[in-house]
Amino acid sequence: MTLLDPVAVGRLERLRATMRAESVPVVITADPIDVFYATGVRNMTVFSMMGASRFVAVFADGPVIAWEFAGSEHLATDVTTVDEVRTAPGITAVAGSRYRSAIDDFAAEIATLCAEYGADIVGVEGFDHEVTDALRANGLTLCSATEVFVESRRIKLHGEIEVMRDGIERVSDAVAHMVEHLRAGTTEIEVWSHFHQRLIATDGEYVSTRLVQAGERTFPYFQEAGPHPISHGDLFCIDTDAIAYGGYGVDLSRCYSVGAEPTADQRSLHAKAREQLEHNADLLGPGVSFSEFARSAWVVPARHAPWGYYCLAHGLGLCGEYPYVPLARTGDTYDFDGEFEPGMVICIESYIGDETLQQGVKLEDQYLITDTGSERLTTAPFDPAL
């Protein structure tokens, strides 16, 4: 048993409790993140995002059956959370001309299992429509497995939080390692590669975005890292978006000055971004409604407002998760219901961009909602020069 096994067992117990509460007797997923959530088995995660190549069925009152990629069945053997391992059939078009007959066989297999364990409703996610059509043709009633997983993953277990804390330290170290190689004359992707290297070396998994930019490419936001040279005096921004140790997300954003003493304008942008970040973080707490949070959020100055970040905050677990809290617009009805709850992990987003300066600053921190307030989980320091 590894240190992560108890976390996987706890997640499966929570998933089954959620299924019972939602009256969904079985969920079948090909989403590699939810396969991992249910079983703790990691296998070719990024590859599995390209199509339904491995999947799992979880019965609320029955077995967990994993269909593993051919040749890798041994990865799920003798795993506490998996009762049976079968070989995954080729049920996507890339499998060739036989994929439709494979779909028919798979759907019949699922129907037989559901009859055996008395499952009349099946939660499904991550499959092509030909698969869902075949399941219905076998007399099964389908619903969304995604909604079940979203609800289960919404509140983090104690063990999950501890793994996230560990991952945060490792990612903070990877950011520091990257900054050691941040200098004029290098390119965005050269500097970013040092972050990747340390992330993988500390048992991280992958980075889900390419949000690294320098100089004028810091405005507007969402420019992807490329072979662009970094100049003396540039601002350099990174949004980690890392799937780190234990498969858990670590999401922080920092901005650094490259070589030169920052200008007054650069310091002003960073100060505003940090004020937005810290003001909104101070609003977090159990029972605070998303509407109350949004309407009390820091008001972005008109000069920067057209370029602000698209949401105020979002959940985090094995990846970006519920809730994605939208901004409140003056005069508009705020129709995003819900509230922050103990056990949620929330990322606060901040971006201040300036069209005249053609520069921007992106900051983000990760927080745990507690019984009495919130706890800042992020440990990476801000650039003292800014």
C-alpha positions as CSV (number, residue, x, y, z in Angstrom):
1,M,0.0,0.0,0.0
2,T,1.3,3.5,-0.9
3,L,0.8,6.7,1.0
4,L,-1.9,7.6,-1.6
5,D,-4.0,4.5,-1.2
6,P,-6.0,5.7,1.8
7,V,-6.9,8.8,-0.1
8,A,-8.1,6.7,-3.1
9,V,-10.2,4.5,-0.7
10,G,-11.7,7.6,0.9
11,R,-12.6,9.1,-2.5
12,L,-14.3,5.9,-3.6
13,E,-16.4,5.8,-0.4
14,R,-17.4,9.4,-0.9
15,L,-18.3,8.7,-4.6
16,R,-20.5,5.8,-3.6
17,A,-22.2,7.9,-0.9
18,T,-22.9,10.6,-3.5
19,M,-24.3,8.0,-5.9
20,R,-26.7,6.8,-3.3
21,A,-27.8,10.3,-2.4
22,E,-28.4,11.1,-6.1
23,S,-30.1,7.7,-6.7
24,V,-27.6,6.7,-9.4
25,P,-26.8,3.0,-8.8
26,V,-23.9,2.8,-11.3
27,V,-21.6,5.3,-13.0
28,I,-19.4,4.5,-16.0
29,T,-16.7,6.9,-17.0
30,A,-14.0,7.2,-19.6
31,D,-12.8,10.5,-18.3
32,P,-9.2,9.7,-17.1
33,I,-9.4,12.2,-14.2
34,D,-12.6,10.6,-12.9
35,V,-11.2,7.1,-13.5
36,F,-8.3,8.2,-11.3
37,Y,-10.7,9.7,-8.7
38,A,-12.7,6.5,-8.4
39,T,-9.8,4.1,-8.4
40,G,-6.5,5.8,-7.8
41,V,-5.0,4.0,-10.8
42,R,-3.0,6.3,-13.1
43,N,-2.3,5.1,-16.7
44,M,-1.5,7.3,-19.7
45,T,-3.7,10.2,-18.5
46,V,-3.0,12.6,-21.3
47,F,-3.4,9.9,-24.0
48,S,-6.7,8.9,-22.4
49,M,-8.0,12.4,-23.0
50,M,-7.9,11.7,-26.7
51,G,-10.7,9.1,-26.6
52,A,-12.4,6.4,-24.6
53,S,-9.4,4.0,-24.3
54,R,-9.9,2.9,-20.7
55,F,-12.9,3.2,-18.4
56,V,-14.4,2.2,-15.1
57,A,-17.8,1.2,-13.8
58,V,-18.6,1.9,-10.1
59,F,-21.6,0.3,-8.6
60,A,-22.9,2.0,-5.5
61,D,-23.7,-1.5,-4.0
62,G,-21.6,-3.8,-6.1
63,P,-18.1,-4.0,-7.6
64,V,-15.7,-1.6,-9.2
65,I,-14.8,-3.0,-12.7
66,A,-11.9,-1.4,-14.6
67,W,-11.4,-1.8,-18.3
68,E,-7.7,-1.2,-18.8
69,F,-5.8,-0.4,-22.0
70,A,-4.7,-3.7,-23.6
71,G,-1.3,-4.8,-22.2
72,S,-1.6,-2.6,-19.1
73,E,-4.2,-4.6,-17.1
74,H,-1.6,-5.4,-14.5
75,L,-1.6,-1.7,-13.4
76,A,-5.0,-2.2,-11.8
77,T,-4.4,-5.7,-10.4
78,D,-4.3,-6.1,-6.7
79,V,-5.5,-2.5,-6.2
80,T,-7.7,-2.0,-3.1
81,T,-10.3,0.1,-5.0
82,V,-10.7,-2.3,-8.0
83,D,-12.6,-5.6,-7.8
84,E,-12.1,-6.8,-11.4
85,V,-9.9,-5.8,-14.3
86,R,-11.0,-6.4,-17.9
87,T,-9.3,-5.5,-21.2
88,A,-10.7,-2.3,-22.8
89,P,-12.2,-2.8,-26.3
90,G,-11.6,-0.4,-29.1
91,I,-14.8,1.6,-29.1
92,T,-13.7,4.7,-30.9
93,A,-13.3,5.3,-34.6
94,V,-9.5,5.2,-34.4
95,A,-9.8,1.5,-33.6
96,G,-10.8,0.9,-37.3
97,S,-13.7,-0.8,-39.0
98,R,-14.6,-3.1,-36.1
99,Y,-15.3,-0.4,-33.6
100,R,-19.1,-0.4,-34.1
101,S,-19.3,-4.1,-33.4
102,A,-17.0,-3.6,-30.3
103,I,-19.5,-0.9,-29.2
104,D,-22.4,-3.3,-29.5
105,D,-20.5,-6.0,-27.5
106,F,-19.5,-3.4,-24.8
107,A,-23.1,-2.1,-24.5
108,A,-24.4,-5.7,-24.1
109,E,-21.7,-6.3,-21.5
110,I,-22.8,-3.3,-19.5
111,A,-26.5,-4.3,-19.8
112,T,-25.7,-7.7,-18.4
113,L,-23.8,-6.2,-15.4
114,C,-26.6,-3.8,-14.7
115,A,-29.1,-6.6,-14.7
116,E,-26.9,-8.7,-12.4
117,Y,-26.6,-5.8,-9.8
118,G,-30.1,-4.4,-10.2
119,A,-29.0,-1.1,-11.7
120,D,-31.9,0.5,-13.7
121,I,-30.2,3.9,-14.2
122,V,-26.7,4.4,-15.5
123,G,-24.6,7.5,-15.1
124,V,-22.4,7.9,-18.2
125,E,-19.6,10.3,-19.2
126,G,-16.7,10.5,-21.7
127,F,-18.0,8.3,-24.5
128,D,-19.0,9.0,-28.1
129,H,-22.7,9.1,-28.9
130,E,-22.5,5.8,-30.7
131,V,-21.8,4.2,-27.3
132,T,-24.7,6.0,-25.5
133,D,-27.0,5.1,-28.4
134,A,-26.0,1.4,-28.0
135,L,-26.5,1.5,-24.2
136,R,-30.0,2.8,-24.7
137,A,-30.7,0.2,-27.4
138,N,-29.9,-2.4,-24.7
139,G,-32.8,-1.0,-22.6
140,L,-30.7,1.2,-20.2
141,T,-31.8,4.6,-18.9
142,L,-28.9,7.0,-18.9
143,C,-28.1,10.1,-16.9
144,S,-25.1,12.3,-16.4
145,A,-22.2,10.8,-14.5
146,T,-20.4,14.1,-14.7
147,E,-22.9,15.7,-12.3
148,V,-22.3,12.9,-9.8
149,F,-18.5,13.3,-10.0
150,V,-18.8,17.1,-9.7
151,E,-20.9,16.7,-6.5
152,S,-18.5,14.1,-5.1
153,R,-15.4,16.1,-5.9
154,R,-16.8,19.4,-4.6
155,I,-15.8,18.9,-0.9
156,K,-12.2,17.6,-0.3
157,L,-11.4,14.9,2.2
158,H,-8.7,15.6,4.9
159,G,-6.3,13.2,3.1
160,E,-6.8,15.1,-0.2
161,I,-5.9,18.4,1.5
162,E,-2.7,16.9,2.9
163,V,-1.7,15.6,-0.6
164,M,-2.4,19.1,-2.0
165,R,-0.3,20.7,0.6
166,D,2.6,18.5,-0.3
167,G,2.0,19.2,-4.0
168,I,1.9,23.0,-3.4
169,E,5.4,22.8,-1.8
170,R,6.8,20.8,-4.7
171,V,5.3,23.2,-7.3
172,S,6.5,26.3,-5.4
173,D,10.0,24.7,-5.6
174,A,9.5,24.2,-9.3
175,V,8.6,27.9,-9.8
176,A,11.7,28.9,-7.8
177,H,13.8,26.6,-9.9
178,M,12.4,28.3,-13.1
179,V,13.0,31.8,-11.7
180,E,16.7,30.9,-11.3
181,H,16.9,30.5,-15.1
182,L,14.8,33.6,-15.8
183,R,17.1,36.1,-17.6
184,A,17.2,38.3,-20.7
185,G,18.2,36.6,-23.9
186,T,16.3,33.3,-23.2
187,T,12.9,32.5,-24.6
188,E,9.6,32.0,-22.8
189,I,9.6,28.3,-23.5
190,E,13.2,27.9,-22.5
191,V,12.5,29.4,-19.1
192,W,9.2,27.5,-18.8
193,S,11.0,24.2,-19.5
194,H,12.8,24.5,-16.2
195,F,9.4,24.5,-14.4
196,H,8.4,21.4,-16.3
197,Q,11.6,19.6,-15.4
198,R,11.4,20.2,-11.7
199,L,7.6,19.4,-11.7
200,I,8.3,16.0,-13.2
201,A,11.3,15.4,-11.1
202,T,9.2,15.8,-8.0
203,D,6.6,13.3,-9.2
204,G,4.2,15.8,-10.8
205,E,2.2,14.7,-13.8
206,Y,1.7,17.5,-16.4
207,V,0.8,21.1,-17.0
208,S,-2.6,21.7,-18.4
209,T,-2.0,25.1,-20.1
210,R,0.8,27.1,-21.7
211,L,0.1,30.3,-19.8
212,V,3.6,31.8,-19.7
213,Q,4.4,35.2,-21.3
214,A,6.8,38.1,-21.1
215,G,7.0,41.7,-22.1
216,E,4.3,43.1,-24.4
217,R,2.9,39.5,-24.6
218,T,1.7,39.9,-21.0
219,F,-1.1,42.0,-22.5
220,P,-3.8,40.9,-23.2
221,Y,-3.8,37.8,-21.1
222,F,-4.1,34.1,-22.2
223,Q,-1.1,34.3,-24.6
224,E,0.6,31.0,-24.8
225,A,4.3,30.3,-24.2
226,G,6.4,30.3,-27.4
227,P,9.9,30.9,-28.8
228,H,9.7,34.6,-28.0
229,P,12.8,36.3,-26.6
230,I,12.7,37.8,-23.2
231,S,14.2,41.3,-22.8
232,H,15.9,43.2,-19.9
233,G,13.2,45.0,-17.9
234,D,10.3,42.8,-19.1
235,L,7.6,41.5,-16.8
236,F,7.3,37.7,-16.9
237,C,4.1,35.9,-15.9
238,I,3.3,32.3,-15.2
239,D,0.1,30.5,-14.3
240,T,1.2,27.1,-13.1
241,D,-1.9,25.1,-13.9
242,A,0.0,22.1,-12.8
243,I,-1.3,18.6,-12.1
244,A,1.2,17.8,-9.5
245,Y,2.0,15.2,-6.8
246,G,-0.8,12.6,-6.3
247,G,-2.7,13.9,-9.3
248,Y,-3.9,17.1,-7.6
249,G,-3.9,20.5,-9.1
250,V,-1.7,23.3,-7.9
251,D,-2.8,26.6,-9.4
252,L,-0.9,29.8,-8.6
253,S,0.2,32.8,-10.7
254,R,3.1,35.0,-10.2
255,C,4.8,37.9,-12.1
256,Y,8.5,38.7,-12.0
257,S,10.7,41.5,-13.2
258,V,13.5,40.5,-15.5
259,G,16.9,41.9,-14.5
260,A,16.1,45.6,-14.3
261,E,14.6,47.6,-11.5
262,P,10.8,47.7,-12.2
263,T,9.3,50.9,-13.5
264,A,6.8,52.8,-11.5
265,D,4.1,51.7,-13.9
266,Q,5.0,48.0,-13.5
267,R,4.9,48.3,-9.7
268,S,1.5,50.0,-10.0
269,L,0.1,47.2,-12.1
270,H,1.4,44.6,-9.6
271,A,0.1,46.5,-6.6
272,K,-3.4,46.7,-8.1
273,A,-3.3,43.0,-9.0
274,R,-2.2,42.1,-5.5
275,E,-4.9,44.4,-4.0
276,Q,-7.6,42.7,-6.1
277,L,-6.2,39.2,-5.0
278,E,-6.1,40.0,-1.3
279,H,-9.3,41.9,-1.1
280,N,-11.3,39.1,-2.8
281,A,-9.5,36.4,-0.7
282,D,-10.6,38.2,2.5
283,L,-14.2,37.7,1.4
284,L,-13.9,33.9,1.5
285,G,-15.6,32.0,4.2
286,P,-18.2,29.2,4.9
287,G,-21.7,30.3,4.1
288,V,-20.7,33.2,2.0
289,S,-22.9,33.1,-1.1
290,F,-21.4,33.4,-4.5
291,S,-23.7,36.4,-5.1
292,E,-22.5,38.1,-2.0
293,F,-18.9,37.4,-2.8
294,A,-19.2,38.7,-6.4
295,R,-21.0,41.9,-5.4
296,S,-18.4,42.7,-2.7
297,A,-15.5,41.9,-5.0
298,W,-12.7,44.5,-5.7
299,V,-13.8,46.9,-8.3
300,V,-11.3,46.9,-11.2
301,P,-10.5,50.5,-12.3
302,A,-12.2,51.5,-15.6
303,R,-8.8,51.8,-17.3
304,H,-8.2,48.0,-16.7
305,A,-11.8,46.6,-16.6
306,P,-12.1,45.7,-20.3
307,W,-9.1,43.3,-19.9
308,G,-10.0,41.8,-16.5
309,Y,-10.1,38.1,-15.8
310,Y,-13.2,36.3,-16.9
311,C,-14.1,34.9,-13.4
312,L,-13.4,35.8,-9.9
313,A,-12.6,32.4,-8.5
314,H,-12.8,28.7,-9.2
315,G,-12.6,25.4,-7.4
316,L,-9.6,23.1,-7.6
317,G,-9.0,19.4,-7.0
318,L,-7.7,17.0,-9.5
319,C,-8.1,19.8,-12.0
320,G,-10.1,23.1,-12.2
321,E,-13.5,22.2,-10.6
322,Y,-16.8,23.6,-9.5
323,P,-17.5,26.4,-8.8
324,Y,-16.4,28.9,-11.5
325,V,-17.7,32.1,-9.9
326,P,-18.6,34.7,-12.4
327,L,-18.3,38.5,-12.1
328,A,-21.3,40.5,-11.0
329,R,-22.3,43.0,-13.7
330,T,-24.0,46.3,-12.7
331,G,-27.7,46.1,-13.7
332,D,-27.6,42.4,-14.4
333,T,-29.3,39.7,-12.4
334,Y,-26.7,37.4,-10.7
335,D,-28.0,33.9,-11.3
336,F,-25.1,31.7,-10.1
337,D,-26.5,30.1,-7.0
338,G,-24.6,28.4,-4.2
339,E,-22.1,29.3,-1.4
340,F,-18.6,28.5,-0.2
341,E,-18.5,25.5,2.1
342,P,-15.9,24.0,4.4
343,G,-13.7,21.6,2.5
344,M,-13.8,23.5,-0.8
345,V,-10.4,24.5,-2.3
346,I,-10.8,27.8,-4.1
347,C,-8.4,29.8,-6.4
348,I,-8.7,33.6,-6.4
349,E,-7.9,35.1,-9.8
350,S,-6.5,38.5,-10.5
351,Y,-5.3,40.1,-13.8
352,I,-4.6,43.8,-14.3
353,G,-3.7,44.7,-17.9
354,D,-3.1,48.1,-19.4
355,E,-3.7,48.8,-23.1
356,T,-1.5,51.9,-23.1
357,L,1.4,50.2,-21.4
358,Q,0.9,47.0,-23.3
359,Q,1.7,45.1,-20.1
360,G,-0.2,43.1,-17.6
361,V,0.2,41.3,-14.2
362,K,-1.4,38.0,-13.4
363,L,-1.6,36.8,-9.8
364,E,-3.5,33.8,-8.2
365,D,-3.5,32.0,-4.9
366,Q,-5.1,28.8,-3.6
367,Y,-7.3,28.7,-0.5
368,L,-9.0,26.2,1.7
369,I,-12.5,27.1,3.1
370,T,-12.5,26.1,6.7
371,D,-15.2,26.0,9.4
372,T,-14.4,29.5,10.5
373,G,-12.9,31.3,7.5
374,S,-10.3,30.4,4.9
375,E,-6.6,29.4,4.8
376,R,-4.2,30.4,2.2
377,L,-2.5,27.3,0.9
378,T,-0.1,28.9,-1.6
379,T,3.4,29.4,-0.2
380,A,5.2,30.8,-3.2
381,P,6.5,34.4,-2.5
382,F,5.7,37.4,-4.7
383,D,8.7,39.1,-6.5
384,P,10.1,41.4,-3.8
385,A,11.2,43.8,-6.6
386,L,7.6,44.4,-7.5
